[in-house]
């Protein structure tokens, strides 16, 4: 299990021994979000509005292998989330009211990740991937709040549901079969 501190440190604990096995300074200030990559448990994404950085870490060596200066000016609610296989990463973006969608690729030897910006979507979030990684549900459009849309990850198209609620939309989830959204 991994968690972060208000001082920008990442701490990793072994669940079976309940002992901290790693700790390092990841950011210059509080980390707003972090996530393990499902496709490779040695990769960890972290995001901090304090220093404005998105980072991908190779945790066995505690080395940052990818950095993007995309979170400057963000409020404390930074979002970092991998798709089920780890192929995609959705993050908050410094452009107010945007989510960045990254494609995460392994190096030739498979040891280190690289992230390539696929698109920037005009939504505040939250967001959720479908289990089959064909769809990304995004909420709260930057222009008109209280909306939901589905982004087709292969076609690059957005299907807008329009106003879905009369208040800001919180967590969103897609059912495992991809036929329902909550």
C-alpha positions, -999 to 999 in steps of 0.1 A, spaced: 0 0 0 12 35 -8 2 68 8 16 103 8 23 129 35 15 166 36 52 172 33 53 155 -2 67 121 8 56 88 -5 56 59 19 51 22 8 41 -5 32 42 -42 29 8 -55 38 19 -89 51 45 -76 75 27 -43 81 61 -26 79 71 5 59 95 -7 32 102 25 14 100 63 19 112 91 -3 106 128 -10 84 129 -41 72 165 -43 79 199 -28 46 199 -8 15 179 -4 6 152 -29 -30 154 -40 -33 120 -55 -13 88 -62 -20 55 -80 -2 23 -87 -1 12 -123 -21 -20 -127 1 -32 -156 33 -29 -135 32 -28 -97 67 -11 -97 52 21 -113 35 48 -93 20 80 -105 19 110 -82 4 145 -86 10 176 -66 -6 211 -69 22 223 -46 49 220 -72 26 215 -102 41 182 -112 28 149 -124 54 122 -119 58 85 -128 81 66 -105 99 33 -108 95 25 -71 121 -2 -67 148 23 -74 127 54 -62 136 72 -94 113 94 -113 112 83 -149 86 108 -163 77 143 -152 52 167 -167 46 203 -155 8 201 -160 -6 208 -126 4 244 -119 -23 265 -103 -45 235 -95 -65 235 -63 -57 207 -38 -80 182 -55 -55 168 -80 -67 136 -97 -45 107 -109 -61 74 -121 -49 45 -142 -71 25 -165 -76 -12 -155 -46 -25 -175 -25 7 -169 -24 16 -206 -40 50 -199 -37 76 -172 -62 104 -166 -50 134 -146 -61 169 -136 -46 196 -159 -34 231 -151 -57 245 -178 -86 252 -154 -114 228 -162 -95 202 -181 -85 166 -177 -54 152 -195 -55 117 -209 -21 101 -212 -11 68 -229 15 50 -208 40 29 -227 68 7 -214 104 11 -226 118 -16 -249 131 -36 -219 97 -30 -201 115 -15 -171 105 22 -173 73 40 -183 68 69 -206 36 89 -209 24 105 -241 -4 131 -240 -33 117 -260 -58 145 -255 -70 172 -231 -108 171 -223 -128 201 -212 -140 185 -179 -131 191 -142 -136 155 -133 -140 130 -117 -135 104 -144 -137 66 -146 -125 40 -171 -146 11 -183 -133 -24 -176 -126 -31 -213 -108 3 -216 -129 14 -245 -146 43 -226 -137 70 -202 -166 86 -183 -159 123 -176 -180 147 -154 -185 184 -148 -178 201 -181 -157 233 -176 -184 254 -195 -216 239 -180 -212 220 -148 -234 190 -137 -227 172 -170 -215 137 -179 -200 125 -212 -184 93 -225 -151 95 -243 -144 67 -268 -107 59 -262 -101 44 -297 -122 67 -319 -114 99 -299 -150 110 -299 -171 125 -270 -208 117 -265 -223 143 -242 -252 133 -220 -259 170 -212 -270 181 -178 -272 150 -156 -277 166 -122 -285 199 -105 -253 198 -84 -217 191 -90 -212 154 -98 -189 135 -74 -175 100 -79 -185 82 -111 -182 45 -119 -189 23 -148 -203 -12 -143 -179 -41 -152 -200 -49 -183 -199 -13 -194 -237 -10 -197 -244 12 -166 -230 43 -151 -235 55 -115 
